[in-house]
Amino acid sequence: MDLTPSAHLDTFPRDHLPPREQWPDLLFGPPGPRYPERVNCGVELLDRTIERFGEGRPAFRDGSGAVWSYGELRERVDRIARTLTSDLGVVPGNRVLLRGPTTPWLAACWLAVMKAGAVAVTVLAQQRPRELAVMCEMAAVGHALCDIRSVDDLVKAEVPGLRVTAYGGDASDDLLRLAARRPPDPYEGVDTAADDVALIAFTSGTTGRPKGCMHFHRDVLAVADTFSAQVLKPEPDDLFGGSPPLGFTFGLGGLVVFPLRAGASTLLLEQAGPKHLLPAVAEHRVSVLFTAPTAYRAMLDDVDAYDTSSLRLCVSAGENLPEATWHAWRERTGLRLINGIGATELLHIFISAAGDAFRPGTTGVPVPGWHARVVDAAGRPVPDGEEGLLAVRGPVGCRYLADERQREYVRDGWNLTGDTYVREPDGCLRYVARADDMIISAGYNIAGPQVEEALLAHPDVLEAAVVGRADELRGQVVVAYTVLRDGLPRDEDTAEALRAFVRSRLVPYKCPRDIVFLDALPRTATGKLQRFKLRA
């Protein structure tokens, strides 16, 4: 399939796509989506949604209760888009870095970048100057829109040629002041090709080495038209909410793309940890919740203190959902968590199931429009019931920004996610471990997440992470890092009690040789466990 003529004047995005022979195969058509050759996802998510549902419906709200209608959102987005092109000199294809807490203004900036035909590079407000400098260099970023509260570290990054425009401040050249001077006339949106790059998303750092993932305008719509439309099935009256920042594609999809595509609304919270989510659900009547398994587990102790009756869909992703957490949430709330696996490389969730179609202990089945299989190291499918590598393909595929690791991720047209899975006879896919999390001890293969699940079944264990440590005799030994409930002794007696508990559930060779007690486990901002830090 040849690329459609680009609307980009700055050709960097297409110039740095991987060679076509290294791309994965793409699937379009029933049950997956199809798109015309020219489409702008910002126009589709905002203007086309307004055509279907009208301007008066709520689109965004914040923690203070302020509400933006779809009409107000479009006017603000269009003013920012016109400011980008008229005042700041942004041309289609330019990379624009976006940085700040999760607010309606950050989301509006992202939509404006889409409509202007530029390429969004949304990063975290917590990332430090060195991290920001590396990403700006990799993506050749020339412009940045930054919340005034998050400007300092971006300035300290000292990116050559970067023009930083702050928003939310008092300066005369503040983005919002510049935008307010622009006429309120509709901004038509650049006529981008469906396969023009819309965003570059950097991996969240579970390995410590970032990769830039390049996604097209049609990709943004495809994740909404597969997972959201066909598994979640949101309704226009839904209010979405959750914890993932917009700098991660889990948050971008769940808190911006999916609700706008459905004509629904979103609660965008600057503070969205487990202690903040339950009060926000109760106060604002959130109906669709996105967060990580760790947060659902952390909320169990307090869930009875809040009115969560508005919730109808709870999505768990970012890491494997322990079966014990699924059952505990069901018992306390009556709701079935919707498990899912996604990847920055594939933009969002591609294996999941909801309602009666979901079987606890599994991730689910391929989302309509996606295919998945379990293969061996040579790429050959393995029989049901045998462990292997998860391979997927669908309407979105991995395209790294000028990175040799493209050859590792895409093989024979399939995306290899780096996860070890088993396909059960009923077609459900069961997570075993990240391929690099498999511990080999004295010839035995031990999946760290299985040992973690056994530990998490103990009522005194809040969090657990299991890794392998080099051992001269056994090759590796199993080490468990745990977070206990407050007030419990962190001593050998407690460690031995936990080992005995694990031995009662698993074969003895899987029992942790060492148990280390920590105050907290190292995680990314979306809750992903950073095992590489524990191995180090």
C-alpha positions in Angstrom: 0.0 0.0 0.0 1.5 3.3 -1.1 1.4 6.3 1.2 -1.1 9.0 0.3 0.3 12.4 -0.7 1.1 14.2 2.5 -0.2 17.6 3.7 3.1 18.0 5.7 5.4 20.9 4.6 7.9 19.7 7.2 8.8 16.2 5.9 10.6 15.0 9.0 7.9 12.6 10.1 7.7 10.6 6.9 11.4 10.8 6.4 11.9 9.0 9.7 9.4 6.2 9.3 11.0 2.8 9.2 11.5 1.2 5.8 8.3 -0.2 4.4 9.6 -3.8 4.4 9.8 -3.5 8.2 6.2 -2.4 8.7 3.6 -4.8 10.1 0.7 -6.1 8.0 -2.4 -3.9 8.6 -6.0 -5.2 8.7 -8.9 -3.0 7.4 -12.5 -3.7 6.7 -15.2 -5.7 8.6 -15.1 -6.1 11.5 -12.4 -3.5 11.6 -12.7 0.1 10.4 -11.9 1.7 7.0 -11.0 5.3 6.4 -10.8 7.6 3.4 -7.5 8.6 2.0 -7.7 12.0 3.7 -8.8 12.5 7.2 -7.8 14.8 10.1 -8.5 13.1 13.5 -8.9 16.5 15.3 -11.7 17.4 12.8 -13.3 14.0 13.2 -13.2 14.0 17.0 -14.5 17.6 17.4 -16.3 19.0 14.3 -17.8 15.7 13.1 -19.0 14.9 16.6 -20.7 18.3 16.9 -22.5 17.6 13.6 -23.9 14.4 15.1 -24.7 15.5 18.7 -24.7 19.4 18.7 -22.7 22.1 20.4 -24.5 22.2 23.7 -23.5 18.9 25.2 -20.7 18.8 27.9 -17.3 17.8 26.6 -14.7 18.5 29.3 -15.0 19.3 33.0 -12.3 19.7 35.7 -12.0 18.9 39.3 -13.5 22.3 40.3 -16.7 21.6 38.5 -16.1 23.9 35.5 -17.7 22.5 32.4 -16.8 23.2 28.7 -19.5 22.4 26.1 -18.5 21.0 22.8 -19.1 24.4 21.2 -16.9 26.1 23.8 -14.2 23.5 23.3 -14.3 23.9 19.5 -14.0 27.7 19.8 -11.0 27.4 22.1 -9.3 24.7 20.0 -9.8 26.7 16.8 -8.4 29.9 18.4 -5.3 27.9 19.6 -4.9 26.3 16.2 -5.0 29.7 14.5 -2.5 31.0 17.0 -0.2 28.1 16.2 -0.2 28.8 12.5 -0.5 32.6 12.5 1.4 33.8 15.5 3.9 31.0 16.2 4.7 29.9 12.7 3.8 26.2 13.1 3.5 24.5 9.7 2.0 21.0 9.0 4.5 18.3 10.0 6.2 20.4 12.7 6.5 18.6 16.0 4.9 20.4 18.9 5.7 19.2 22.4 2.8 19.4 24.9 3.5 19.4 28.7 1.4 20.1 31.8 -1.0 18.6 34.3 -4.1 16.9 33.0 -6.5 19.7 32.3 -9.0 20.7 29.6 -6.5 23.2 28.3 -3.9 20.5 27.7 -6.5 18.4 25.8 -7.5 21.5 23.8 -3.9 22.1 22.8 -3.6 18.5 21.6 -6.8 18.9 19.5 -5.4 22.2 18.1 -2.2 20.5 17.1 -4.2 17.8 15.3 -6.3 20.4 13.4 -3.3 22.4 12.5 -1.7 19.3 10.9 1.3 19.3 13.2 2.6 16.4 15.2 1.9 16.1 18.9 4.7 15.0 21.3 2.9 14.9 24.6 5.2 14.3 27.6 4.7 14.0 31.3 4.7 17.0 33.6 7.0 15.0 35.9 9.7 14.3 33.4 13.1 15.8 34.1 15.2 18.1 31.9 17.5 15.3 30.6 14.5 13.1 29.6 12.9 16.1 27.9 16.1 17.0 26.0 16.5 13.4 24.7 12.9 13.2 23.4 13.1 16.7 21.8 16.3 15.7 20.1 14.9 12.4 18.9 11.8 14.0 17.5 13.5 17.2 16.3 10.9 19.3 18.3 10.9 23.0 17.5 7.8 24.2 19.4 6.3 23.6 22.8 3.0 24.5 24.5 3.5 24.2 28.2 1.4 24.8 31.3 3.1 27.8 33.1 3.5 25.5 36.2 5.6 23.0 34.1 7.8 25.4 32.2 11.0 25.4 34.4 12.3 22.0 33.7 11.6 22.4 30.0 13.6 25.6 30.0 16.4 23.8 31.9 16.5 21.1 29.2 18.2 23.8 27.0 16.8 22.3 23.8 18.5 24.2 20.9 16.0 26.2 18.8 13.0 25.2 20.9 10.3 27.9 21.1 8.4 27.5 24.4 4.9 29.1 24.6 3.4 29.0 28.1 -0.3 28.9 28.9 -2.2 29.8 32.0 0.1 32.7 33.0 -0.1 36.5 33.1 2.4 37.3 30.3 1.2 39.2 27.3 2.5 36.4 25.0 0.8 33.7 27.0 -0.8 31.2 24.6 -4.3 31.8 25.9 -4.0 35.6 25.7 -2.7 35.3 22.1 -5.6 32.9 21.3 -8.2 35.3 22.8 -7.1 38.0 20.2 -7.8 35.6 17.4 -11.3 35.8 15.7 -13.8 33.1 16.7 -14.3 32.0 13.1 -14.2 28.3 12.6 -10.8 26.8 11.8 -11.3 24.3 9.0 -8.4 22.0 9.9 -5.6 20.9 7.6 -6.5 18.4 4.9 -4.1 15.7 6.2 -3.7 12.3 4.7 -5.1 9.5 6.8 -1.5 8.2 6.9 0.1 11.5 7.9 1.8 11.2 11.3 -0.4 12.8 14.0 1.6 12.0 17.1 4.9 10.6 18.4 4.4 8.7 21.7 7.4 7.7 23.7 7.4 4.4 25.5 6.8 4.8 29.3 10.1 3.5 30.4 9.6 0.0 31.9 13.0 -0.8 30.3 14.6 2.5 30.9 15.3 3.1 27.2 12.6 5.2 25.4 11.4 4.6 21.9 9.3 7.0 19.8 6.2 5.4 18.3 4.8 7.2 15.3 1.0 7.0 14.8 -1.2 8.3 11.9 -4.4 10.2 12.0 -6.3 7.1 11.0 -4.7 5.2 13.9 -6.2 7.6 16.5 -9.6 6.9 15.1 -9.0 3.2 14.7 -8.5 2.5 18.4 -11.7 4.3 19.2 -13.6 2.4 16.5 -12.3 -1.0 17.7 -11.8 -1.3 21.4 -14.0 1.6 22.5 -16.8 1.2 20.1 -16.9 -2.6 20.0 -15.9 -3.6 23.6 -16.7 -0.6 25.8 -19.7 0.6 23.7 -19.9 4.0 25.5 -23.0 6.1 25.4 -23.2 9.9 24.8 -24.3 10.5 28.4 -21.3 8.7 29.9 -18.7 10.7 31.9 -15.2 9.3 31.5 -12.6 9.6 34.2 -9.3 8.0 35.4 -5.7 8.3 36.3 -3.5 8.0 33.3 -1.9 11.2 32.1 -2.4 12.3 28.5 1.3 11.8 27.9 0.5 8.1 27.8 -1.6 6.7 25.0 -3.7 4.8 27.7 -4.8 8.2 29.0 -5.0 9.9 25.6 -7.4 7.2 24.3 -9.4 6.7 27.5 -9.8 10.4 28.5 -9.9 12.3 25.2 -10.2 10.2 22.0 -12.8 7.6 23.2 -15.3 10.0 24.9 -15.1 12.6 22.0 -15.6 9.9 19.4 -18.8 8.8 21.3 -20.1 12.3 22.0 -19.6 11.8 25.7 -17.7 13.9 28.3 -14.6 13.6 30.4 -13.5 14.6 33.9 -9.9 15.7 33.6 -8.2 15.6 37.0 -4.8 17.1 37.9 -4.6 14.8 40.9 -5.8 11.3 40.0 -4.2 8.9 42.4 -6.2 6.1 44.1 -7.0 8.4 47.0 -8.4 11.0 44.6 -10.4 8.8 42.2 -13.1 7.5 44.6 -14.1 11.0 45.8 -14.1 12.3 42.2 -16.3 9.4 41.1 -18.8 10.1 43.9 -18.8 13.9 43.4 -19.0 14.1 39.6 -20.8 10.8 38.9 -18.2 9.2 36.7 -19.6 6.3 34.7 -16.5 5.0 32.8 -13.2 4.6 34.8 -9.7 4.0 33.4 -6.9 3.1 35.8 -4.3 0.5 36.5 -4.7 -2.8 38.5 -2.7 -1.4 41.4 -5.1 1.5 41.8 -8.1 -0.8 41.8 -6.5 -2.8 44.5 -5.5 0.3 46.5 -9.1 1.6 46.3 -10.6 -1.6 47.8 -10.1 -0.5 51.4 -12.0 2.8 50.9 -14.6 1.9 48.2 -17.4 1.4 50.8 -17.0 4.9 52.0 -18.0 6.5 48.7 -21.1 6.4 46.4 -19.8 4.6 43.3 -23.3 3.7 42.0 -22.7 5.9 38.9 -19.9 3.5 37.6 -20.9 1.1 34.9 -17.6 0.4 33.1 -14.2 0.0 34.8 -11.2 -0.6 32.5 -7.9 -2.0 33.8 -4.7 -1.9 31.8 -1.1 -0.8 32.0 0.0 -4.2 33.6 -1.5 -7.6 34.2 -4.7 -7.7 36.3 -4.4 -10.3 39.1 -7.4 -12.5 39.2 -7.7 -11.9 43.0 -8.1 -8.2 42.3 -10.9 -8.8 39.7 -12.9 -10.9 42.2 -12.3 -8.5 45.1 -13.6 -5.5 43.0 -16.6 -7.6 41.9 -17.4 -8.5 45.5 -17.1 -4.9 46.7 -18.8 -3.0 43.9 -20.8 -5.6 41.9 -18.8 -4.5 38.8 -16.7 -6.7 36.5 -13.4 -5.1 35.7 -12.7 -5.0 31.9 -9.2 -6.3 31.6 -7.1 -5.4 28.6 -3.6 -5.4 27.1 -2.3 -2.5 25.0 1.0 -1.1 24.0 2.3 2.3 23.1 3.5 0.7 19.8 -0.1 -0.2 19.0 -1.6 3.0 20.6 -4.2 1.3 22.8 -5.9 -2.0 23.8 -6.1 -4.8 21.3 -7.0 -7.8 23.5 -9.9 -7.5 26.0 -13.5 -8.6 26.7 -16.4 -7.3 28.7 -19.4 -8.7 30.5 -20.2 -12.4 30.1 -17.5 -12.6 27.3 -14.7 -12.1 29.9 -13.3 -15.0 31.9 -11.4 -14.0 35.1 -7.8 -15.0 35.0 -7.4 -14.2 31.3 -6.9 -11.0 29.3 -9.7 -11.8 27.0 -9.9 -12.3 23.2 -8.7 -10.2 20.3 -10.7 -7.0 20.0 -12.9 -7.0 16.8 -10.6 -5.8 14.0 -7.5 -7.4 15.6 -5.9 -10.8 15.2 -3.7 -12.5 17.7 -1.7 -15.7 18.0 0.9 -17.3 20.2 4.1 -18.2 18.5 7.5 -19.8 19.2 10.9 -18.0 18.8 10.8 -18.8 15.1 7.4 -17.2 14.7 5.5 -20.5 14.3 2.1 -20.9 16.1 2.2 -23.1 19.1 -0.7 -25.4 20.2 -3.3 -24.2 22.6 -2.2 -24.6 26.2 1.5 -24.0 25.4 3.4 -20.9 26.3 4.8 -18.7 23.6 5.1 -15.1 22.4 2.1 -12.9 21.8 1.9 -11.8 18.1 -0.8 -9.3 17.0 -1.9 -7.4 14.0 -4.8 -5.0 13.2 -5.5 -1.6 11.8 -2.6 0.0 13.8 1.0 -1.2 13.8 4.4 -0.4 15.2 6.5 2.2 13.4 9.4 3.3 15.5 11.0 6.7 15.0 14.3 5.8 13.3 15.1 2.9 15.6 16.8 -0.4 14.8 14.5 -2.1 17.4 11.8 -2.0 14.7 13.3 -5.3 13.4 12.7 -6.9 16.8 9.2 -5.8 17.3 7.8 -6.5 13.9 8.5 -10.0 12.4 6.8 -11.5 9.4 4.2 -8.8 9.4 3.2 -9.4 13.1 3.8 -7.1 16.1 5.6 -9.1 18.8 4.7 -7.3 22.1 7.3 -9.0 24.3 4.7 -10.8 26.3 4.5 -14.5 27.0 0.9 -15.9 26.7 -1.1 -19.1 26.5 -4.1 -19.4 24.2 -6.7 -21.5 26.0 -8.9 -24.0 24.1 -11.9 -21.6 24.3 -9.9 -18.9 22.5 -9.2 -16.8 25.6 -5.6 -15.5 26.0 -3.9 -15.9 29.4 -1.0 -13.7 30.4 2.1 -15.5 31.7 4.8 -12.8 32.0 6.8 -10.3 30.0 9.2 -12.4 28.0 12.1 -10.8 29.8 10.4 -11.4 33.2 10.7 -15.2 32.9 12.9 -16.5 35.7 15.0 -19.6 34.9 16.1 -21.3 38.2 17.9 -24.7 38.2 16.3 -25.5 34.9 12.7 -24.5 35.9 10.8 -21.7 34.1 9.1 -19.5 36.7 6.7 -16.7 35.6 7.2 -13.7 38.0 3.6 -12.6 37.8 2.3 -16.0 38.9 4.3 -15.7 42.1 3.1 -12.1 42.5 -0.5 -13.3 42.3 0.1 -15.9 45.0 1.6 -13.2 47.3 -1.2 -10.7 46.5 -3.8 -13.3 47.7 -2.4 -12.8 51.2 -4.4 -10.2 53.1 -1.4 -8.4 54.4 0.3 -7.8 51.1 -0.6 -4.6 49.3 1.9 -4.8 46.4 4.3 -7.4 45.1 7.0 -7.6 42.4 9.0 -10.7 41.6 12.2 -10.8 39.7 15.2 -13.1 39.1 18.6 -12.5 40.7 21.7 -14.0 39.4 22.9 -17.0 41.3 26.1 -19.1 40.7 24.5 -22.4 41.6 21.0 -22.1 40.2 21.5 -19.5 37.4 18.8 -17.3 39.0 16.8 -17.3 42.2 13.4 -15.8 42.8 13.3 -12.6 44.8 10.0 -10.9 45.9 9.7 -7.2 46.7 6.6 -6.6 48.8 4.7 -3.7 50.3 2.9 -4.7 53.5 -0.1 -3.1 55.3 0.9 -0.5 57.9 2.0 -1.8 61.3 3.2 -5.2 60.3 6.8 -6.2 61.2 9.2 -6.4 58.3 11.2 -9.3 59.7 12.2 -12.8 58.9 9.2 -14.2 60.7 6.9 -12.3 58.4 8.9 -13.3 55.4 8.8 -17.0 56.3 5.0 -16.7 56.8 4.7 -15.3 53.3 6.9 -18.1 51.9 4.7 -20.7 53.6 1.6 -19.0 52.1 3.1 -19.2 48.6 4.2 -22.8 49.1 0.6 -23.6 49.9 -0.5 -22.3 46.5 2.4 -23.1 44.2 5.0 -25.8 43.7 7.9 -25.2 46.1 10.5 -24.3 43.4 8.5 -21.1 42.6 8.6 -19.9 46.2 10.7 -16.7 46.7 14.1 -17.4 48.2 14.4 -13.8 49.4 11.6 -11.4 50.4 12.5 -7.7 50.5 10.1 -5.2 52.2 9.8 -1.8 50.6 7.7 1.3 51.3 6.6 1.4 47.6 7.4 -0.3 44.3 9.0 1.7 41.5 6.3 2.5 38.9 5.7 4.8 36.0 3.1 7.6 36.2 0.5 5.2 34.7 1.2 2.5 37.3 3.4 0.2 35.3 5.9 -1.7 37.4 9.5 -0.9 36.6 11.1 -4.3 37.2 14.3 -3.3 35.6 15.0 -1.0 38.6 14.5 -3.9 40.9 16.8 -6.1 38.9 19.4 -3.4 39.1 
